[in-house]
Amino acid sequence: MREIFGVVILNYLNYTDTIACVDSIRKQSLQPKRIVIVDNASPNESHTKLVERFMGDADVDVLQTDKNLGYARGNNVGIAHLKQQGIINAFISNPDVTFADPDYFSKLCALETPENVAMIGTRIVDEHGSDQSPYPVAVVASRSTGKKLMTFLKDLAKYMLAVMRIMPPVKRGASGASSPQQEETFPHMENVVLNPAEHMLHGAAIFFVGDYLKRFDGYYKGTFLYGEEDALALICQREELCQLYAGTLELVHAGTSSTDMAWKKKVVKRKSLYWREGRMKVDWLALLPLKSFERKY
């Protein structure tokens, strides 16, 4: 029963976006069973402001981590909180996402999907109307062990050079593109089951469904900020699961307000460093044999 679901929003610094996101969810015709806000140890007044704002809402829980756990583990804290309450369908939303269609959740939960669909994503547009999802994966599980090892070693070298500030920063996201754009092969009026070896959903809003959260914690814990989508695609490849892109539904994603607030003028360099680290972690994950790999989720 997908209609019984929860929402997880990971907050870091920008509590005003998080509040706006929840207010947007409140306008939905189908309401989540519970909304979990996880403040990722923001070094400002975020947690206090969020507690004050939602202390009267019985279905909103505001949690706080002891330290900044990164995107994957921070969201997993919220997912674990939902699972403790028996909720295994979890919609993970960035705080700078808004829902213009009041029936978004109702339509999302009513979608017909194959049994092996573990994640559903919809059309995501930025403030200028450009598409962000889906986009090409960077890691392919079917590569030979030698090629995987070579890729990992190359990424390790790039990461170490970036740490030593020898290499200039790269302006690209987890997919390798400067601004991931939806390809023409994915029309807005169709629902498409993605090939996880080729395309993946954008991480700004992902709906975990089926038995996925019965088996796994949510995101792969090894990444900190970039590479989460690639890791999910890799898990789908190895576990014969798939992702559904619902081009008939749409939401708006403002962008990187939290990271921009945190890093200010060093945004590009820090993104570059975390991108290389995330890619390295996912390439390392791809090297593991199936049994070891499964225990790493």
C-alpha positions as a printed Julia matrix, in Angstrom:
297×3 Matrix{Float64}:
  0.0     0.0     0.0
  2.0     2.92   -1.32
 -0.57    5.38    0.02
  0.93    4.77    3.47
  4.25    6.55    3.11
  6.51    8.97    4.88
  8.63   11.91    3.77
 12.24   12.51    4.81
 13.8    15.97    4.43
 17.47   16.45    5.28
 18.19   19.97    6.5
 21.55   21.69    6.62
 21.67   25.4     7.49
 18.82   26.49    5.2
 15.81   25.91    7.46
 13.7    28.43    5.53
 13.74   26.13    2.47
 12.84   23.16    4.67
  9.85   25.0     6.14
  8.72   26.03    2.65
  9.03   22.41    1.48
  6.82   21.15    4.32
  4.3    23.93    3.68
  4.21   22.8     0.04
  3.59   19.2     1.13
  0.75   20.39    3.37
 -1.15   21.47    0.24
 -1.19   17.93   -1.16
 -4.5    16.11   -1.46
 -2.84   12.91   -0.19
 -0.85   13.52    2.97
  2.11   11.43    4.13
  1.69    9.36    7.27
  4.66   11.16    8.78
  7.17   13.85    7.83
 10.65   13.44    9.29
 13.03   16.39    9.22
 16.64   15.48    9.98
 18.85   18.43   10.84
 22.36   17.35    9.87
 24.11   19.07   12.79
 23.7    22.54   11.28
 26.05   25.05   13.0
 23.32   27.68   13.12
 19.86   27.97   14.66
 18.25   25.51   12.23
 17.27   22.85   14.74
 15.77   25.36   17.17
 13.83   27.13   14.41
 12.48   23.86   13.03
 11.43   22.57   16.45
  9.67   25.85   17.19
  7.91   25.83   13.82
  6.63   22.24   13.97
  6.29   21.52   17.7
  2.5    21.61   17.34
  2.39   19.19   14.4
  1.78   15.65   15.65
  2.83   14.1    12.34
  6.11   16.01   11.96
  9.23   14.77   13.75
 12.34   16.95   13.93
 15.53   15.02   14.59
 19.13   16.18   14.89
 22.35   14.28   14.28
 25.4    14.6    16.54
 27.58   15.55   13.57
 27.27   16.18    9.84
 26.76   12.66    8.47
 26.6    13.68    4.82
 23.67   13.24    2.47
 23.36    9.44    2.42
 23.7     8.64    6.11
 21.77   11.74    7.12
 18.77   10.64    5.05
 19.15    7.09    6.34
 18.55    8.43    9.88
 15.15    9.66    8.74
 14.42    6.44    6.86
 15.27    4.38    9.97
 12.87    6.57   11.98
 10.07    5.8     9.51
 10.86    2.08    9.53
 10.64    2.02   13.33
  7.05    3.17   12.9
  6.3     0.49   10.31
  6.51    2.8     7.29
  8.53    1.26    4.44
  7.57    3.55    1.57
  9.74    6.66    1.9
  9.79    9.76   -0.25
 13.16   11.48    0.09
 13.04   15.17   -0.77
 15.66   17.88   -0.85
 14.51   20.9     1.2
 14.6    23.16   -1.87
 11.9    21.14   -3.67
  8.34   22.41   -4.13
  5.22   20.61   -5.3
  3.09   22.7    -7.65
  0.56   19.95   -8.41
 -1.7    19.41   -5.35
 -2.32   15.82   -6.52
  1.36   14.95   -6.97
  1.48   12.35   -4.18
 -1.91   10.93   -5.09
 -0.84   10.35   -8.7
  2.58    9.09   -7.63
  1.13    6.43   -5.34
 -1.38    5.35   -8.01
  1.28    4.57  -10.64
  1.32    0.99  -11.93
  4.83   -0.42  -11.74
  6.6    -3.75  -12.32
  7.34   -5.83   -9.23
 11.08   -5.19   -9.37
 10.78   -1.38   -9.26
 12.58   -0.18   -6.13
 12.59    3.57   -6.75
 10.34    6.03   -8.52
 11.34    9.48   -9.68
  9.47   12.13  -11.61
 10.26   15.01  -13.9
 12.42   17.51  -11.99
 12.87   21.0   -13.36
 14.95   23.87  -12.09
 13.69   27.42  -11.64
 14.35   28.1   -15.33
 12.36   25.08  -16.53
 15.38   22.94  -17.48
 15.06   19.19  -16.87
 17.35   17.44  -14.39
 16.18   13.83  -14.45
 17.01   11.21  -15.53
 20.66   11.3   -16.57
 23.48    8.86  -17.46
 25.13    6.7   -14.82
 28.86    7.03  -14.28
 29.45    3.52  -12.91
 28.6     0.29  -14.72
 28.62   -2.97  -12.74
 29.33   -5.14  -15.78
 32.83   -3.76  -16.33
 35.61   -6.33  -16.06
 37.46   -6.47  -12.74
 40.58   -5.09  -14.39
 38.75   -2.08  -15.8
 36.99   -1.47  -12.49
 40.31   -1.53  -10.64
 41.91    0.78  -13.18
 39.01    3.23  -12.89
 39.21    3.13   -9.1
 42.95    3.78   -9.1
 42.53    6.69  -11.52
 39.79    8.21   -9.36
 41.94    7.71   -6.25
 44.82    9.53   -7.92
 42.54   12.41   -8.97
 41.12   12.63   -5.46
 44.56   12.76   -3.84
 45.7    15.43   -6.29
 42.57   17.43   -5.53
 43.26   17.17   -1.8
 46.77   18.48   -2.38
 45.25   21.28   -4.53
 47.42   20.42   -7.51
 44.47   19.87   -9.83
 42.01   22.64  -10.68
 38.39   22.08   -9.6
 35.95   20.39  -11.95
 32.55   21.94  -12.53
 30.39   18.84  -12.81
 27.94   16.72  -10.87
 27.9    13.0   -10.12
 27.08   12.13  -13.73
 30.07   13.98  -15.11
 27.95   16.71  -16.7
 28.15   20.35  -15.66
 24.36   20.54  -15.44
 22.63   17.18  -15.96
 19.84   17.52  -18.47
 17.05   15.12  -19.35
 17.63   13.41  -22.68
 15.11   13.58  -25.52
 14.61    9.82  -25.23
 12.49   10.41  -22.11
  9.35   12.33  -23.11
  7.37   14.04  -20.38
  4.13   12.22  -21.18
  5.41    8.69  -20.57
  6.49    6.5   -17.67
  9.73    4.69  -18.45
 11.47    1.82  -16.65
 15.12    2.84  -16.72
 17.99    0.53  -17.51
 20.1     0.97  -14.33
 23.28    0.31  -16.32
 22.6     3.38  -18.45
 20.35    5.94  -16.71
 19.45    6.92  -13.16
 17.03    9.18  -11.32
 18.05   12.57   -9.99
 18.51   12.48   -6.22
 16.57   15.65   -5.39
 13.4    13.56   -4.96
 13.27    9.76   -4.91
 10.43    7.51   -3.74
 11.64    4.18   -2.25
  8.91    1.58   -2.76
  8.25   -2.15   -2.67
 10.5    -4.29   -0.51
 13.61   -2.18   -1.03
 13.63   -0.69    2.46
 12.87   -4.07    3.97
 16.21   -5.26    2.61
 18.38   -2.14    2.74
 18.9     0.91    4.94
 18.26    3.3     2.06
 21.36    4.92    0.57
 24.82    3.41    0.37
 26.62    4.72    3.45
 30.03    5.21    1.85
 29.39    8.53    0.12
 29.21   11.95    1.76
 27.73   14.34   -0.78
 28.08   13.12   -4.39
 27.68    9.67   -5.91
 24.46    8.69   -4.13
 22.51    8.29   -7.37
 25.3     6.26   -8.95
 25.39    3.96   -5.92
 21.62    3.39   -6.13
 21.93    2.59   -9.84
 24.74    0.15   -9.02
 22.62   -1.53   -6.35
 19.81   -1.91   -8.88
 22.21   -3.4   -11.41
 23.57   -5.96   -8.96
 20.19   -6.85   -7.4
 18.18   -6.96  -10.65
 16.05   -4.05   -9.48
 15.04   -1.04  -11.54
 13.97    2.59  -11.3
 10.84    4.09  -12.82
 10.89    7.57  -14.35
  7.39    9.06  -14.26
  7.52   11.8   -16.86
  3.86   12.64  -16.32
  4.55   14.16  -12.88
  6.64   17.21  -12.12
  8.23   19.08   -9.25
 10.56   22.06   -8.99
 14.09   21.87   -7.58
 15.71   25.21   -6.78
 19.31   23.97   -6.65
 22.22   23.93   -4.2
 21.25   26.57   -1.64
 22.52   24.62    1.39
 25.95   23.85   -0.03
 26.31   27.4    -1.31
 25.52   28.71    2.17
 28.04   26.33    3.76
 30.97   26.92    1.41
 30.36   30.43    0.07
 33.29   31.36   -2.22
 34.83   27.88   -2.06
 31.77   26.16   -3.55
 33.4    24.97   -6.8
 36.53   23.57   -5.14
 34.61   21.81   -2.4
 32.12   20.32   -4.86
 35.03   19.12   -6.96
 36.66   17.41   -3.99
 33.46   15.73   -2.82
 32.58   14.67   -6.37
 35.92   12.87   -6.75
 35.56   11.28   -3.31
 32.0    10.08   -4.06
 33.0     8.65   -7.43
 35.95    6.86   -5.84
 33.71    5.3    -3.16
 31.18    4.04   -5.72
 33.92    2.61   -7.94
 35.29    0.82   -4.89
 31.81   -0.54   -4.18
 31.67   -1.9    -7.74
 34.83   -3.94   -7.08
 33.28   -5.97   -4.27
 31.91   -9.49   -4.87
 28.14   -9.88   -4.54
 28.03  -11.2    -0.95
 30.44   -8.58    0.38
 28.75   -5.92   -1.7
 25.33   -6.58   -0.17
 26.64   -6.09    3.36
 27.99   -2.67    2.43
 24.61   -1.04    1.72
